[in-house]
Amino acid sequence: MKTNIKVLDAMTTNPVTIEIGSSLQDCAKVMAEKHIGGIIVIDKGVLAGILTEQDIVRKVVAQGKDALNIKVEDIMETKLHKISPAKDVYDAIIKMGEVNIKHLPVVDEDKFVGLITIKDVLKIEPQLFDFIVSKFELKEETNKPVFGGNSKDGVCELCGRFTTEILNINRSKVCESCKEFV
């Protein structure tokens, strides 16, 4: 399902970066100020890693570590998945979905040239939303009514309300209030 849109056309060409020696607190301040969920870490002008909100939550906050005494390089991801700017946006979506990431550095001949994110893709191709969702791991599927959950949970096909007591009547899923209309 190629889109005929190149990564180059969708990527952010000047993503927010931070130097590798920075403190985690300084990094978090920049991320909050710029309203971003991930930041590129640079070491002497060269791509060194990426740090995301998930890294901060999972590697620092959830483990009870002192965020004030942690450097960016202590928790950043250095095993980076990258993509060429000449690739199709579809290839970026596939790659992000395969490894369950939302930020993908764009590299041309080993030189960092930008960043493409799920938001970047959706800004230029909003009709890819359903496709993107299908490529990402859905957490706790059994707790979601659409994917299983409690077999009595559901949305009434007549009134549209969610109920914990959905009824199957004549191949229709309805709530108690609407069962007489089926």
N, C-alpha and C positions, 0 to 999 in steps of 0.2 A: 504494500500500500504506500508506495512512494508519493511524496507530496509535491515534488518539483520545487521545493523551497530548500535552499542550502542552509546549513548551520550558520554560515557567515551572515546570512540575511536576518537571522533570528537572535543571534547571540548578543550579549552585552559586550561592547568592545573595550570599555574602561571600567571593569568591575571594581568594587571596593576591595582594597588590599590592606594588609597589615604586615609589618616587619616581623620576622621570626623571633626576635628578642623581646617582643611586647608581652606585657602581663595579660592574663586572662581578663582581668577587670577592664583594662583599656580596650581590649578586643570587644568585650560585651557592650561597652559604652558606644563604640563605633557602630556595632550591629544594631543597637537600639536606636541610635540617632538616625541611621540611614534606613531603618525599617527593613532589614535584610535577615534572612535565616541562615546564611552561610557567607564566609569571607575567605578570600584567597590569601594564603600566607606566602610571603616573598622573602627570599634570602639573597641579598646583594643583587637584586633585580631579576632573580631567577625563581620560577615557581617551585616552592618547597612543599606545599601541602594545602589542605583546606580544613577549615574548622566550621562546624555547623552547630545550630542550637541543640541538636540531638547529642552531639559530642559533649557539650557542656552539661547537659542534663544527665546523661548516662555515665560519663567518666568522672564527673566532679560532684554535682549536687546529689545524685542518687547514692554515691559512695561516701557521702559525708565529708568530702575533702574540703580543705580551706581554700576557697577560690582566690583569696587575696594573695596567696603565696605560690600560685601556679603560673607558669609561662605558657604561652601559646604552643610552643614546640612540645610541651609535655603531653598534650592531648590531641593535637592535630592529626589528621589522617594523612599519611605520606604515601600509601599505596594507592595512587590515583588512577582512576579510570579516565581516559581522555578520548577526545574525538577530533577529527580533522575538520576545518572550516568548509571543506569541499563536500563533505558528506551531506546526505539528505537529512532533514529534520526527523524523518521516520527512523533513521538509523540511531539518532540520539535518543529518541523515545524508547526504542528497543533496548539500547544499552543501559539507560537509566532504570528501566523496568527489570532487566535481568539481575542487576545488582542492588535494586531497591534504594536508589539515590535520587535526589532532586536537583543536584548541582553537578554539572559536567564541564571540567576545564576544556577549552578548545586550544589545541596545539597544532602549529604548522611547522613542520621540519624541526621538531624539538623546541620551538619557541612558543611560549605562552602568548596567545593573541586575544583571548576572551573567555567568556563563561556563558554557557547556555543552561537555562533552568526550565523546569516545567512551566513556570509562569511566563517565561519568554515565548515558549511554544504556544501556549493558550492565547497570548495576546495577538499573535498573527494568524493562528488557525484554531479558533474556539471550537470548531466542529470536531476537533480531535479529542475533545474531553472524554467521551465514552471509550475511545480506543486507549487513551492514557490510563484510565481507571482499570481497564482490563489487563494492562501489563504490570500493574503494581500489586504486591501482596496485600490482600485484605486481612486485617487483623481481626481476631475473634469472630470469624464468620458465623460460627454457631450461635452467637448472641445477637445476630442481626436477623430480623424477621424475613427479609428478602432471601437470605441464604439458608434458612433452616430455623435456628433458634427454637423456642418453644413452639411445638406444632400447632398450638392454639392461638399464637400471636399472629396478627395480620392486619391488613387494611381492607375495609369493607369496599367491595367493588361498586356498591350503589351510592353510599353517602361519603366515602373517602376518609372516614375516621379510622384511626388505629384502635384496635381492641385486643385484649388478651384472651378473648373468647370468640375467635372467628369460627364461623360455621360453614361447612361445605354442603350446599344445597343445590341440587341440579347443576353440578359443575361450576357453581358460582361461590365465591368466598364472600360471605356477608356477616354483618353483626346481628346481634339479637333483635335490635330495633327494626332491621330491614328484612328479616327472614320471611315475613308475610308477603312481601312484594316479588318474591322469586317464584 
